[in-house]
Amino acid sequence: MKLDTKNLFLFLGPAVFLIVSVFLYPVCRTTVMSLFDVKSVVAPMSEWRFVGMSNFIALAHTSVFLRSMANIAKLWIYGGLATILFALVFAVAFTTNLKGKKFFRAVIYLPNVIAAIAVGYMWLLYIYNSKFGFMTSIGRLLRWTALERFSWLDNQHIFLSMLIAFVYGNIGYFMLIFIAGIERIPIDFYEAARIEGANVFSQFAKITLPLIKGVFSTALVLWTTRTMGFFALSQVFQSVRTYTPMLFVYETLFGTEVTQGGIHAGLAASSAVTMTIIVVVVSSLLSKIVKEETV
């Protein structure tokens, strides 16, 4: 059957137009902008001044950006370990014959259907509040003085508080990814292992883990993209110790003067390009290091 070119264009045209206008054009414009001195994102191209790699060099000497990169690295490492671990534990638990597992799945996934900014303020106002917050109330109820008087939002502990909130909001998302990977493993494998006398831990180590290696790779790539795009909680817990690259891009682009030069669209674009390159490189390395073993 010969495909009609007109019908092909009719069906694919809107999708191609949206991809080009919403994704491809902004990416290309941002990449080009990173090589120019641009004071405003709406400035006409006639006002752009080519500076080559100067914006990237300036980033390397901007203390705020370097601090934000250190913060995002901590979020990626510590948050990734905690999120993947808890998500995997819940995924294994909820693929058994546990009663009420559908309810618990929904409860753990719930933060993902709520706006991140709302989740952030929930933690800030109702959990970490030093007067009536949940953590303070628990410490008071248990007569645990250290927990009751713990300063969650001081300069020393605010990054930890933000990290806990970030992990809490992501466990459900990755739990569902692992559940999907575990449930595609044939049940016959586990039945044969039980007949051979393998206990639960042996089954997990010899069957589950090897056969979800591809899922791990996908989860790590998704975790990388979600971490690099970390913004909402950084804005809520705004502090020197919670500063992240996306917040740097936002404030440099719209003018809260985090850099000495004030608004600088070219510098913001170079920061965005740098983060994109990091995501691509890390994702490529992860996909090569963690390879899937098919059933």
Solvent accessible surface area in square Angstrom, and as a share of the most:
residue,aa,sasa,rsa
1,M,245,1.09
2,K,192,0.81
3,L,119,0.59
4,D,69,0.36
5,T,103,0.60
6,K,166,0.70
7,N,71,0.36
8,L,72,0.36
9,F,155,0.65
10,L,119,0.59
11,F,156,0.65
12,L,91,0.45
13,G,16,0.15
14,P,82,0.52
15,A,48,0.37
16,V,81,0.47
17,F,139,0.58
18,L,102,0.51
19,I,104,0.53
20,V,68,0.39
21,S,44,0.29
22,V,106,0.61
23,F,130,0.54
24,L,85,0.42
25,Y,119,0.45
26,P,53,0.33
27,V,69,0.39
28,C,65,0.39
29,R,62,0.23
30,T,44,0.26
31,T,64,0.37
32,V,64,0.37
33,M,9,0.04
34,S,1,0.01
35,L,56,0.28
36,F,44,0.18
37,D,22,0.12
38,V,1,0.01
39,K,120,0.51
40,S,40,0.26
41,V,59,0.34
42,V,125,0.72
43,A,14,0.11
44,P,74,0.46
45,M,119,0.53
46,S,107,0.69
47,E,117,0.53
48,W,23,0.08
49,R,147,0.54
50,F,130,0.54
51,V,32,0.18
52,G,15,0.14
53,M,116,0.52
54,S,56,0.36
55,N,7,0.04
56,F,41,0.17
57,I,101,0.51
58,A,45,0.35
59,L,5,0.02
60,A,58,0.45
61,H,148,0.66
62,T,23,0.13
63,S,70,0.45
64,V,30,0.17
65,F,10,0.04
66,L,89,0.44
67,R,95,0.35
68,S,0,0.00
69,M,46,0.20
70,A,49,0.38
71,N,8,0.04
72,I,4,0.02
73,A,44,0.34
74,K,92,0.39
75,L,0,0.00
76,W,71,0.25
77,I,83,0.42
78,Y,125,0.47
79,G,0,0.00
80,G,7,0.07
81,L,124,0.62
82,A,32,0.25
83,T,0,0.00
84,I,19,0.10
85,L,108,0.54
86,F,98,0.41
87,A,0,0.00
88,L,17,0.08
89,V,82,0.47
90,F,61,0.25
91,A,0,0.00
92,V,44,0.25
93,A,37,0.29
94,F,11,0.05
95,T,39,0.23
96,T,69,0.40
97,N,153,0.79
98,L,82,0.41
99,K,185,0.78
100,G,44,0.42
101,K,54,0.23
102,K,157,0.67
103,F,134,0.56
104,F,92,0.38
105,R,46,0.17
106,A,63,0.49
107,V,73,0.42
108,I,35,0.18
109,Y,65,0.25
110,L,95,0.47
111,P,10,0.06
112,N,42,0.21
113,V,100,0.58
114,I,76,0.39
115,A,63,0.49
116,A,56,0.43
117,I,75,0.38
118,A,47,0.36
119,V,10,0.06
120,G,0,0.00
121,Y,102,0.39
122,M,68,0.30
123,W,23,0.08
124,L,33,0.16
125,L,81,0.40
126,Y,136,0.52
127,I,26,0.13
128,Y,6,0.02
129,N,34,0.17
130,S,87,0.56
131,K,161,0.68
132,F,125,0.52
133,G,0,0.00
134,F,116,0.48
135,M,44,0.20
136,T,4,0.02
137,S,44,0.28
138,I,50,0.25
139,G,0,0.00
140,R,117,0.43
141,L,138,0.69
142,L,113,0.56
143,R,216,0.79
144,W,141,0.49
145,T,71,0.41
146,A,70,0.54
147,L,23,0.12
148,E,50,0.22
149,R,189,0.69
150,F,68,0.28
151,S,55,0.35
152,W,26,0.09
153,L,66,0.33
154,D,54,0.28
155,N,90,0.46
156,Q,139,0.62
157,H,42,0.19
158,I,16,0.08
159,F,30,0.12
160,L,80,0.40
161,S,0,0.00
162,M,0,0.00
163,L,22,0.11
164,I,62,0.32
165,A,1,0.01
166,F,17,0.07
167,V,13,0.08
168,Y,91,0.35
169,G,16,0.15
170,N,6,0.03
171,I,21,0.11
172,G,0,0.00
173,Y,59,0.22
174,F,0,0.00
175,M,0,0.00
176,L,68,0.34
177,I,36,0.18
178,F,0,0.00
179,I,7,0.03
180,A,64,0.49
181,G,3,0.03
182,I,14,0.07
183,E,103,0.46
184,R,120,0.44
185,I,10,0.05
186,P,51,0.32
187,I,108,0.55
188,D,89,0.46
189,F,76,0.32
190,Y,30,0.11
191,E,78,0.35
192,A,54,0.42
193,A,16,0.12
194,R,127,0.46
195,I,146,0.74
196,E,146,0.65
197,G,64,0.62
198,A,32,0.25
199,N,87,0.45
200,V,109,0.63
201,F,164,0.68
202,S,43,0.28
203,Q,18,0.08
204,F,56,0.24
205,A,49,0.38
206,K,156,0.66
207,I,21,0.11
208,T,7,0.04
209,L,58,0.29
210,P,37,0.23
211,L,21,0.11
212,I,0,0.00
213,K,69,0.29
214,G,12,0.11
215,V,15,0.09
216,F,39,0.16
217,S,13,0.08
218,T,69,0.40
219,A,0,0.00
220,L,43,0.21
221,V,39,0.22
222,L,53,0.26
223,W,1,0.00
224,T,0,0.00
225,T,58,0.34
226,R,84,0.31
227,T,0,0.00
228,M,19,0.08
229,G,42,0.40
230,F,8,0.03
231,F,64,0.27
232,A,23,0.18
233,L,13,0.06
234,S,0,0.00
235,Q,62,0.28
236,V,14,0.08
237,F,3,0.01
238,Q,93,0.41
239,S,26,0.17
240,V,88,0.51
241,R,115,0.42
242,T,0,0.00
243,Y,18,0.07
244,T,0,0.00
245,P,0,0.00
246,M,63,0.28
247,L,0,0.00
248,F,0,0.00
249,V,18,0.10
250,Y,90,0.34
251,E,10,0.05
252,T,0,0.00
253,L,38,0.19
254,F,125,0.52
255,G,25,0.24
256,T,83,0.48
257,E,124,0.56
258,V,34,0.20
259,T,16,0.09
260,Q,197,0.88
261,G,61,0.59
262,G,9,0.08
263,I,79,0.40
264,H,29,0.13
265,A,0,0.00
266,G,0,0.00
267,L,10,0.05
268,A,2,0.01
269,A,5,0.04
270,S,0,0.00
271,S,0,0.00
272,A,29,0.22
273,V,22,0.13
274,T,32,0.18
275,M,8,0.03
276,T,77,0.45
277,I,96,0.49
278,I,44,0.22
279,V,27,0.15
280,V,86,0.49
281,V,77,0.44
282,V,34,0.20
283,S,20,0.13
284,S,52,0.33
285,L,98,0.49
286,L,22,0.11
287,S,58,0.37
288,K,145,0.62
289,I,130,0.66
290,V,31,0.18
291,K,131,0.56
292,E,87,0.39
293,E,84,0.38
294,T,115,0.67
295,V,92,0.53
